[in-house]
Amino acid sequence: MNHPPAHLPPALAHRPEALLLDFGGVVFHTEKRPEGRRDATALLHRELATAGHAVPEEELRASLDAGLAALKDWKNAAGRRRAPVELTHREIWEDFLASDLPEPVRAVLAGSAGWLLGALTPLLAEHTVRPGVRDLLHTARRLGVRVGIVSNAHAGRSHRALLREHGLEELVDVQLYSDEVGVRKPHPAIVERAARALATRPERCWFVGDTLDRDVAAGRRAGVAAVVVTRDKHTDRPPYPVAVRPDAVFDTPEGLVPVLAAARDTPPPASPPHTGPQRTDSRPAALLLDHGGVIANSVKDTEGQRGFGLRLAARLRRAGHDVPDAAAVEALTTARRAHQRWKGEADAAPLVPEVTPVQYWQDFFGTAFGPDVRAWLAAEAVALSHEWAHVKSRPTLREGAADLLGRCRELAIPVAVVSNTVCGRSVRERMASFGIAELVGVHVYSDELGRRKPDPLTVREALRALAVDPGACWFAGDKPGRDMAAARSAGIGTTVLVRGGSLDDAALARHLTTPGPTRPDHVVTSLAELLPLLSPRS
């Protein structure tokens, strides 16, 4: 049986309202897989081949090795900054992991940046739950101490999956990952946001990490009640001298369990924060497709939406927020309406932005709730958008889509998906469920790019990845005002309107009879009608 140390540091004498835990080095121990980089290289090779790029594996491995080394240096250097921001998924590929590869190759990898980083995490390292973690989480739950994960991560989605796979997700009340919130430790804001999302303040939290330069520094800068280190491989080897020190050090999280259990249920005294090549035939050089209304259609799932609202309300209550079921369900309707208004206004701008997950959940959904609830929504926004994308509607693969993509593969015509979406990750997953994901080589999703059609940057980004003449490409979409307009502005040679999407015939007729950039070259009711046009002599 574990007992608290005989001489308990004063900072740990009072029970916290929330326990903030680092991921690697606290909840999980990681070990490099000997075959990890080989497997990662093979994955990249397959992805690039799908987009029509034959890059030797030795070149990919050399770039990956160099990029990971440089990324490690960047992360160490970021620990010296007062308020470091996180790299975007695209920056990690463009500027680090693939920076010395050809531009079209970089564009392909950047288009799949988040998905690839998530896929690399389990390939590169093994993850093992550290001793005492389960006891610590159960003790916190029993004592009414809320729990948050606060982690520097380039693929928060993979960390969330690991918690789920090991049965720990239900014991954690909020998760903040640097790639999702945009700042990284030792930036104090990530700790402050976690505390607020758990309906408390940093000075009423304990922060548990394994590094001095990132974790201890972040906790001190945020002014938490206590900073604890659970020793792991990086603890005693900081990249440079670090002045800040923790309140206590344990060999594993197991040592913290009796300390938390023994802490008095009284508020601590207030303390100030610490300072411290052109084709020659008439076939398309590439085929660019919208997703919704073209590859797939969807119908509203009322029950799925209501179930999501009920689960969201329950999660908010578990995190310390009094949100009734009915209020959460009603807020979903409010958010959809606000989003539609926002899109109508944004489409008229010269540069058309995409709504961010934080904007959607904090500003559109959270408008009827207080700042603490909105803080929780901001922290969980990326994961909420992913779940919402899957439950709000039921998709079906449109007739002819699979046949068209298969024929393009046979004819070596690369395919790009260019989609306006609040969650490109869910679009990928839906295509995988349809069995067509491997037939698409280039992905451009508005939530990942930050711009949405009719902004031509969406199409230009796909063309950059494809390395083809825009005039020799086809673009198929279902919305003239967005799809056709973006394609024409980007120089696409042939545009195809697919009926049966989100616009009715009356709305489409206005574009079909009026000359201009929104008028398509072809109109089809099924993608199967494009198959005869792919003949070399079409």
N, C-alpha and C positions, 0 to 999 in steps of 0.2 A: 504493500500500500504506500502511495506517495504522500509525503508530508511537506508542508511549506518549509523553506529554509529558516534556520533559527533566527537569523538577523534579516528580516524582511525590509527592503528599501522603503522609506516612507512613501515614495510615489506609488507604490503598489499596495498600500494598506487600505485604499478605498476602492470599492467595486466600481468599475466603469459602467457607463450606460451603453457603450459600444466597444467592441473588440475589432480592430482593423488589422487584417493579416495580409502580408505579402503572399504571393503564390509560390514561386520557385524558391526553395530554401527554407520555407516555413510549412506550407501545406504539402508540397511535393518536393522530393529530391530528384534531381535529373542527372542522368549519365549519358554521355554521348554513345550512340550506336556505332560500332566499328564500321558497319556497312552503310551508315546513314547517308553520307555524301554520295556514295555510289548510287544508292536508290533515288536520291533527290535528283541527281544528274539524269538518270533514266526517265524520271517523270518529266523533266523539262524537255528532254529530247522528244518524247511522245507528243507533248503539247505543241511544240514548234512544228513537228512534222504534220500535224493536223492542219496547221495554218499554211502549209506549203514551204516551210523552211527546213532544209537539211543541214543542220549544224553538227559538226563532229562532236562526239561526246567528250573528247579530251579538251576541246575548246570550252565547252560548257562547264566542265569540272574545274578548269583553271580559273574561269571567271567566277564561279561559285566560291572557290577557295579564297580568291583575292577579295571578293566582296564581303564574305563573312569576317575576314580578318579586319578589313577596313571598318565594317559595321561595329565590331567590338571596340575598336579605337574610338569611333564616334560616340558610342554609348558611354565609354569611360570619360571622354571629354565633356559630354553633356552633363555628367555628374558634378562638374565644377561650376556650372552655370546657376545663377540664382533662380531663374524661371525657365527651365528648358521646355521646349515644345517637342512633340513627337513627330517623327517623319510620317508622311502618308505612305500607304501601301505602294502607290505608284513610284514615289521617290526612292523607296528601298530598292526597287528593281531598276529604275532608270539610272540612279546615281551610285548604286553600290553593287548589287548582285549581278547586273548585266551591263555595267557602264562601258565596258570595252567591246561589247558585241555590236553587230550592225544595227542601224536604226530600226529597220522593220522588225528585227528580232526583239529589240527592246520594247517596241510598241505592242507586240503580241503579248509579251510577259506583263507589261504594264496594264494591258486590258484585262488580264486575269489576276492582277496583283494580289488582291485579298484572298481569293480562293487558293492561289499557289502558296502563299505564306501559311495559310491554315493547313494545307496538305503537307508542307515541309516539317511542321512542328513534330508530329509523331514519327516522321522518318528519321529526323536527325537525333532525337533523344528519347530515352526511356524515362517514364515518369512513375515514381513510387511514392505512395502516401507515407509521410514521415511518422515516426512513432509518437503516439499521444494525440495526434490530430483529431481523431474521432472522439476521444474522451474530452478533449478541449471544447469541441463544438457542441457536444451533448451537454457538457457542464454549463456552457454559456446559455444554451437554450433553457435548461432547467432553472437557471438563476434569472432569466429574463434579460440577459445581456445580448443585445443585437449584434450581428456579425456582418462585417463587410470585407470583401477582397479588394485590395488596392495594389495593382501590379503594373510594372512596366512590361508591355507586351506588344509584339508586332503582329500578333494574331489572337486577339482576345477570344475570337470564336473557338479556337482550339482549346483554350483554357476552360471556357464554359463547358465544352464537350467533355473534357477530362473530369471536371467536377461531377458532371452528370453520370458519366460511366462508372465512377467510383462511389456513387451513392451519396455524395456530399452536397449536392446542389440544394436540397431541401433544408439543409442546416445553415445556409448562407442567405442573408436577407438583401444584400445588394452587391453587385460586382462592378468595379471600375477598372478598366484597362486603358493604358495610355493611347493605344491606337484608336480607341473608340471615343475618348474624351479630349484628345488633342494635346494634352500636357503629360509630362513624365516626371517621376521623382528624380531629384529632390524638390521639384516645384511643390510648394505647400498647398497649392490650389486643389490638387487631386485628393489630398487628405481632407481638406476643408469640405470639398464636395461630398466625400463619402460620409463625413459626420452629419452634414445637413440632410443628406438623403436618408439617414437613419434617425432623423428627428432629434438630433442632439448637436453638441458643439465639440470642437477638437479637445478643449480642456477637460472634457468628460469622457475621453476615449483613451484606450491603450493602443499603441501602435506596435506591431510585432513584425520584425524583418530579419534579414540575415546579412545585410551590407551596411557598412558605416557611411560610405560616400553617398548612397542613395536613400536607404531606408531611415537610418538614424538622423541624417541631415533633414530629410523631409518631415519627420516627426517633430524634430526640434523647431524647425521653421514654422510649422503649423501650430505649435504650442499645445501639443497633446499632454495629457496628464502624466503619462509614462511611456517610455520607449524601451522595448524589450528586444533582445537579439536571441534567436535560436541558431546556434552555430552551424554553419554549413561550409561548403568548399571555398566560398568567396570571403567568408567573414574575416579570416586572419591574413588575407592577402589583398588589401585594398590597392587600387592602381596607383595611388599617391597618398602622401600623408593626409590624414583626416583628423580635424581637431575635436569634433563632437564625439560624445561617448553615450552609451545607453545607460539606463538605470539598472538593468540586470541582464545577465547572459546565461543561457541554458544550453546544454548540449543538444537537446531536442525539444520540440513542443511539449513533450511529456512533463518536463520540469515546470511548465507554467500552470498545469492543471491544478495542483494543490494551492498554488498562489492565488489563482482566481477564486477557487472555492473558499479560501480563508479570508478574502478581502471583505472588509466591513461594508455593509449596505448603507453608507453615509456619504454625502457629497464631499469631495476633496476641497480644500481651501483654494480660493481663486489665486491664480498665478499668471503673470504676464507671459506672453509668448517669448521663446528663446530667439536670439538673433543669429545670429550666426549664418521585169522586162515587157515592154509592149507586145501584145499578142498579134499575130498576123491573120487569124481567122475571125469570123463574125460572131463567135460565141462570146459571152461576157468574160472579161478578164477576172471578174469577181462578182458574186451575188451578195448584196446587202439586204437584210430582212429586218423589219420590225418584228417584235414578238407578239404582244397583245393585239388580237384582231387579225393577225397574219399567220403566225405559226400556231397559235392557240387562241381559243375563245374561252370566256369564263362567264359564269352566272353568279349573282350575289348569293352568298351563303348566310342567311339571316341567323340560323341557329349557331353556326360557327362564330359569327360576330358576337352574339350574345354570350356564348360560352367564354370567349376571350375576355369580354368585359367583366364577367363574374370572377374569372381567375385573376385578372389584374386588380380588382378591388380587394380580393383576398390577400394578394401579395403586398399591397400597400398597407393593409391593416397589420400584417405580420411585421412590417418594417416600422410600425409605430404611428401610422397615419389613419385617422378615422374617416374612411371613405366608404359610404354605403354602396351596395351593389347597383342600385338604380342610378346613382350619380355617375358611376363609371360607364354604365351602358349608354346613358344619355350623352356623356361626353364624347363617345365615339361618333355619334351623329353630328355633334357640334364640330368635331375635328374634320370630318369629311366635307362638310359645307364650307368651313373656313379654307380648307385646302383647295376646293374648287374655285372659290373667289380669288385666292392667291394665284392660282395658275392662270386664270383669265387676265389678271393684271400683269403677271410676269411675262406672258407670251408677247406682250407689246414692247418689251424692252429690247434695245439693240443687242445686248448680251443677255441671254435667257438663262437664269439660274435654276438649279433644282433645289427643292426644299431639303433641308438636312433632317436627319432623324431627331436631333435635339429640337429643332424648330417645330417639327410636326407634333411631337409629344409634349414638349414644354409649353409652346405657345398656342397651338391649336387645340390639343386635347386638354391641356392643363389650365386653360383660361379661367375655369370656375373654381380652381383650387388654390390653396395658399402656397407660399414660396417653398416650404419644406417638401410638400408633395411634388412640386415642379422640380425640385432638386433631385428627388428620387427618379422622376421620369426622365430627366436629362441624363442621369447616370445609366439608366437601363434602356435608353432610347434605341440604340442600335439593335439590341436583342429584341425589343418590342416590335420594331419595324419588321424584323425577320419573321417573327411569329405571326404578326398581323397579316403580312403578305400571303401567308399560307392558309389562313383561316377565313379571310374576308370574302373569298370567292372559290368556286369549284371550276378548275380549268379542264378543257378537253382539247386534244390535238386536232387541228383542222385537217380536213380531207386534203390529201396530196402533199402535205408538208414532209412527211417521212420519205415519200418517193422522190420528191424534188431534191432533198438533201442527199439522198443516196445516189441519185444520178449525177449530181455535182461532184461527189466523191469519185465516181467512175470516170468522169471527164476531167478530173484534176482542176475543177473550178473551185477556188477557195470561197468559203462562206463566212460572212460576218453578221452578227446580230447587233443591231443598233436600237436600243430601247429606252424609252422614258419609263422609269420605274422608281419607286421608293426603296426597292431592295433588289439589286442585281443578283445578290446571292440566291434569293428565292427563285429568280428566273432560271439561273443555272440548274438549281435542284429540280425544278419542274421539267426542264428539258432532259435531265438525266432520268427522271421517272418515266418519260416518254420513250427513252432509249435512243435519243437523237443527239445528246450532248457531244459525243465524240465526232459528230459530223460537222460541228461548228468550230472553226479555227480561231476566230477573232471575236472578242466580246467588248462592247462599249455600252455601259449602263450609266444613265444620267446621274444616279445617286453617287456613283464612284468618281465620275468625271467632274461633277459640280455644275454642269450645264445640261440643258435639255432641248430637244427639238421644239421649235423650228431653228434653234441656234445651229448653224452649219458646222460648228466645232465638233459636234457629235459625229457627223459623217466624216469630216476630215480626219478625225482621230482613227477611225476605222481604215480609211485610205492610207494613212501613214503606216499602219500595221501591215496592210496588205502589199504595199509597195507596188501599186498598179496605177495605170492611167485612169483618172476619174471618168473621162469620156468613154472608156471602154467597159464601164461597170453598169450593172442594173441595180436599182433599189426598188423593193416592193414594200408598200405600207398601206395602211387603211385610213389614214387621216390626211387629206390634201393639205390642209393649213399647216400641218406640222411636218409630216413625212415628206411630201412632195416638195414643200418649200425648202426644207433643210437640204434635201438631195440636190435640187437645182442650184442652190446657193453654193454648194460644195463642188459643183461642176460635174455631177453625175450625168452620163450620157442618156440613159434610158430609165424612165420611171414607170412603175406599174402600180395601179390602184387595185387593191383586193377588196371586193365587196364582202359584206357580211360581218364587218367589224363593229365598232362602236357607233358609227354614224349611220343614220337611216338614208334611204334613197333620195329623199327630198333634199337633205343637206348635201349629199354627194352631187346631185344634179347641178347645183349652182356652180360647182367647180368644174364639172365636165363640159359645161356650155360656155364658160368664160375663159378666153385666152389669158395666159399668164403663168407664173411659176408654179401655181398649185394645180394646174391642169396636167394629168398624166398622159404618157404616150400609149399605154395599154390599160385596159380594164378587164379584170378577170373575177370570176366568182369562186375559183378554187386554184390553189397553187399548182394543181395537176395540169392546168391549162398552159403552164409555162414549159412543161416537159418537151413538147414538139419544137419549141423555139430554141432549145439548147443544142439542136443539131448544128454541126460545123457549117452547114450551108444555109442556116436560117436567115 
